[in-house]
Amino acid sequence: MENKKFLRNVLGIATFCILLYWGLQNMDQVAGFLSTVGGLLLPFLLGAAMAFILNVPMRAIETHLPQKLQRAHRGISLVLTLAAVVGVVMVVSLLVLPQLKNTVQTIAARMPAFWAQAQQWANELMIRYPELADWLSEAGNLNLRNVTQQVMDWLKNGGLALVGNTVTAATGIISGFVNFFIALIFAIYLLFQKETLSRQGRMLLFAWMRPEHAEKVLEVVRLANKTFSNFLSGQCLEACILGALFAVGMLLFRMPYVLLVSVLVAVTALIPVFGAFIGCFVGAFLILIQNPMQAVVFVILFLVIQQIEGNLIYPRVVGGSVGLPSVWVLAAVTLGGSMFGVVGMLVMIPLCSVLYSMLRTATRERLRSRGVEKAKYMLDPAQPGKKAAAQPAKSAKTGKK
């Protein structure tokens, strides 16, 4: 038995090494295969993510339904959850779209005056620096023929490319809608049968793994589920609080676009750490067109609220819910954003929190099993050391007596 087990392990390692070597030698084929598989699995992965997100409010609704509706609690809670999500989207759209329309109209009305002021500034600059005007005139004459030739070449060669890109974009949009529809249907099926799927997953784990390994996997899954759920609820609550703070501050300073900017900040704040800066940039630009001084005040208000949010609100609402220190939150957001964009930012924080919790638990168990005293790895071991050193000195003194 031991020889068969050893031979099986050797064959497994050899097979893995051969596949790894082949994969490194054929990276293009491996990348194409993974891209194809990812495209096929994308609707189902998106549906699983949607089901996980919708399950957070759906679970809260299920617990508050009356006993008379327990037989139909799953369908009622799912319908109420979808209605709540659609209602929030519609309310935000009804609040933002009229403000956005007025903002675009205001910008369009102010653009002629802005353009005339920019032309006047450019003429004054040319009069003050005539050598700059001569240089621009010579550069314009030299580059006019090149620009004309490039435009003609683009019309000849780029026209077909533009049509092809348009067709590709339209196909991508249609494919995106189809994937979203499939993902939504898959998410609804998952939410209706989540207990059955959970039971089947447990059956597979205990059937094909050792009991202690299966229990460990279930423990990690429970920790990940709790951490991700707390992160989603905390992030949404933090975004609402931040949007409310901006609305109150802008109303106090009588700034324009209060509703549009506060909702925009609340929505972009769903992106951890860096999301609110996007809302700040857009809000400052909108206010700058109407009143430059108020734009400066808005930036100062943003910095003040950001300090309050970063030092008081976020650590208590989100940081405490996932149990991840702020320095690792920043590292997780930076790493996730550089690798997978906005989705990486949202996923990396709870993922790193799960890994951090597992590593912390394993480290404490390791130290406890090795008999390492807490005083040896504390930041200030001098305090317990002094107490420990004081007792032998006292006993030595009494021994002399």
Summary of the structure (lengths in Angstrom):
residues: 401
radius of gyration: 30.8
end to end distance: 68.6
largest distance: 107.8
contacts: 1034
relative contact order: 0.05
helix: 91%
strand: 0%
